[in-house]
Amino acid sequence: MPALEKDLELCSQLVWDTQYWGYPVARLNPAKLSPPTLSAAIAWAQEAGVRCLYFLADPSCAETLKLASDGAFRFVDMRIDLEKRDTFGYLNPAGIREAVYDDVPRLAAIARVAHTDSRFFKDTMFDRKKAACLYARWIERDFHENTILVAADQGVATPTGYVTCQKESDTIARIGLLAVSVDAQGRGIGRDLVRTAIRWSAQNGCR
């Protein structure tokens, strides 16, 4: 990941996370640390009253890993971003459609149990029940602010899975959440949802 750019802020408060958890949550923006960067970030967090400071570290930088440990950061989870370019070529699989308002309660129910391998569950500082509800709230937010594609069997209105999509810029789209209900797994639904998300990104001008 790139080093800190001149116009990139050192830390950013995360408004949605802060509102949900009820205390200040922020992110340390650069992927690499130096002693001055670490000292400045800790001072910023203390002054802002931050109780949780996320840091997405570059694991190839030994100095960063040592400084993160020295600064009392705890390893919680590993994040891997996969990138696909040239997003044309997939046909729209049968049974995939855009979510409607009546889908939201079912999608939220799936979300409460589908993401227990996430950092919110692995970090013991977060309440597990509230972590489960976070993903239900995430679904509700994305329905209003982004796009949710759902899988539903032919002739059946109830969704069996979902993928949330958002445009990060004019040319970049991102998958936020992907899940299939337990009783529908193993049938290729997740594959079809991802392919439809790729098609959606192409239709919205993203590469």
Secondary structure by P-SEA (a helix, b strand, c coil): ccccccccccccccaaaaaaaccbbbbbccccccaaaaaaaaaaaaaacccbbbbbcccccaaaaaaaaaacccccbbbbbbbbcccccccccccbbbbcccaaaaaaaaaacccccccccccccccaaaaaaaaaaaaaaaaacbbbbbbbcccccccccbbbbbbcccccccccbbbbcccccccaaaaaaaaaaaaaaaaaccc
